[in-house]
């Protein structure tokens, strides 16, 4: 019984407190105020996350998102789900780039 409890506790403690996901698409909505920055992305990557608001905490990421929105460029974002379903997921990384650009090792299928 003690082993079962220890295994259960280990499993629960090793699981991340949030879920991360990646989206590729165009920004189709932007809300910016002195305190907050949110964007919506039209994407086929994960349809459940398309056309919903995502929170951006860092001002530099918000500025890049604004530029991508104005220019109509595709973006790739990494986001973390908020553990509270009443709050938007948080964008932690954004890239405005051609998705065929590769990281080393080159000539491999590792488009990230």
ZIQUI-V689982 format. One record per residue. N is the residue number from 0. SS is DSSP state (h for helix, s for strand, l for the rest). Layout:
N:SS
N:SS
This chain:
0:l
1:h
2:h
3:h
4:h
5:h
6:h
7:h
8:h
9:h
10:h
11:h
12:h
13:h
14:l
15:l
16:l
17:l
18:l
19:s
20:s
21:s
22:s
23:s
24:s
25:s
26:s
27:s
28:s
29:s
30:s
31:s
32:l
33:l
34:l
35:l
36:s
37:s
38:s
39:s
40:s
41:s
42:s
43:l
44:l
45:l
46:h
47:h
48:h
49:l
50:l
51:l
52:s
53:s
54:s
55:s
56:l
57:l
58:h
59:h
60:h
61:h
62:h
63:h
64:h
65:h
66:h
67:h
68:h
69:h
70:h
71:l
72:l
73:s
74:s
75:s
76:s
77:s
78:s
79:s
80:l
81:l
82:l
83:l
84:l
85:l
86:l
87:l
88:s
89:s
90:s
91:s
92:s
93:s
94:s
95:l
96:l
97:l
98:l
99:l
100:l
101:l
102:l
103:l
104:l
105:l
106:l
107:l
108:l
109:l
110:l
111:l
